[in-house]
Structures are given as structure tokens and as C-alpha cells.
Amino acid sequence: MGLKSIAVGLAIGIAAGGGAIGMGLATAKSAEGISRQPEAEGKIRTMMMLGLVFIETAIIYALLVVILIIFVL
């Protein structure tokens, strides 16, 4: 049980950390893009939201894998 707990902690930590970094970079770059080209704000915001949804989905998949590790293995 000890090594499984360490593996689960590392897996969800890396997934959440990577997702947070990705979301931060996406938000920063979209704000920069909007400030450079205000007329394209709608398209930039739409693409940013779509990207954030995909990042969040990857984090949720990591959470599901961790739950499977906890209860199945």
C-alpha cells in the first residue's frame, strides 16, 4: 500500500501541476494576443476556452487513472 500511495500522489501531482502550468501559459498568451489584436478577441477567447477544456479533460483522466490504481490494483 505504501508504494501505491506514493505513485498515486506523484501521478496526480504531476498531472495537476502540468495542467496548471499549461492553463497559465494559455491564459497569458491569449491575453497578450487580445492586447495586440483587439478585433480578434472573440476568436482568441473561443480558442483559449477550447484549449482549457482539453487541458482540464486530461487532468480529469489522470484523476480517473489514479482512482483505478487505488481501488483496482
Legacy VTK file of the C-alpha trace (Angstrom):
# vtk DataFile Version 3.0
C-alpha trace
ASCII
DATASET POLYDATA
POINTS 73 float
0.000 0.000 0.000
2.905 2.377 0.672
4.368 2.404 -2.833
0.911 2.656 -4.348
0.242 5.773 -2.275
3.481 7.359 -3.438
2.693 6.523 -7.077
-0.819 7.957 -6.782
0.451 11.136 -5.154
3.108 11.645 -7.802
0.717 10.924 -10.671
-1.978 13.359 -9.617
0.596 15.941 -8.543
2.359 15.905 -11.892
-0.951 15.974 -13.785
-2.312 18.880 -11.748
0.960 20.800 -11.873
1.351 20.333 -15.606
-2.247 21.309 -16.192
-1.885 24.431 -14.065
1.235 25.500 -15.948
-0.496 24.852 -19.277
-3.571 26.823 -18.253
-1.465 29.713 -17.036
0.523 29.862 -20.251
-2.614 29.637 -22.384
-4.296 32.434 -20.457
-1.210 34.638 -20.597
-0.738 34.134 -24.318
-4.399 34.760 -25.077
-4.355 37.978 -23.042
-1.242 39.015 -24.952
-2.928 38.178 -28.252
-6.037 40.155 -27.337
-3.954 43.166 -26.332
-2.058 43.019 -29.639
-5.131 42.446 -31.793
-8.334 43.565 -30.021
-10.536 42.979 -33.070
-9.838 39.218 -32.860
-10.904 38.994 -29.218
-13.836 36.646 -29.852
-11.831 34.110 -31.824
-8.905 34.208 -29.396
-11.182 33.768 -26.386
-13.030 30.879 -28.043
-9.809 29.056 -28.866
-8.455 29.671 -25.364
-11.579 28.219 -23.765
-11.447 25.188 -26.045
-7.808 24.624 -25.121
-8.559 24.990 -21.402
-11.318 22.392 -21.710
-8.898 19.930 -23.304
-6.310 20.536 -20.565
-8.936 20.060 -17.860
-10.103 16.846 -19.532
-6.563 15.472 -19.413
-6.385 16.245 -15.686
-9.716 14.504 -15.092
-8.450 11.442 -16.999
-5.392 11.405 -14.735
-7.707 11.521 -11.716
-9.667 8.558 -13.075
-6.457 6.590 -13.580
-5.415 7.373 -10.028
-8.789 6.218 -8.704
-8.409 2.988 -10.683
-4.937 2.475 -9.220
-6.253 2.984 -5.699
-9.240 0.665 -5.915
-8.265 -1.945 -8.529
-4.554 -2.619 -8.031
LINES 1 74
73 0 1 2 3 4 5 6 7 8 9 10 11 12 13 14 15 16 17 18 19 20 21 22 23 24 25 26 27 28 29 30 31 32 33 34 35 36 37 38 39 40 41 42 43 44 45 46 47 48 49 50 51 52 53 54 55 56 57 58 59 60 61 62 63 64 65 66 67 68 69 70 71 72
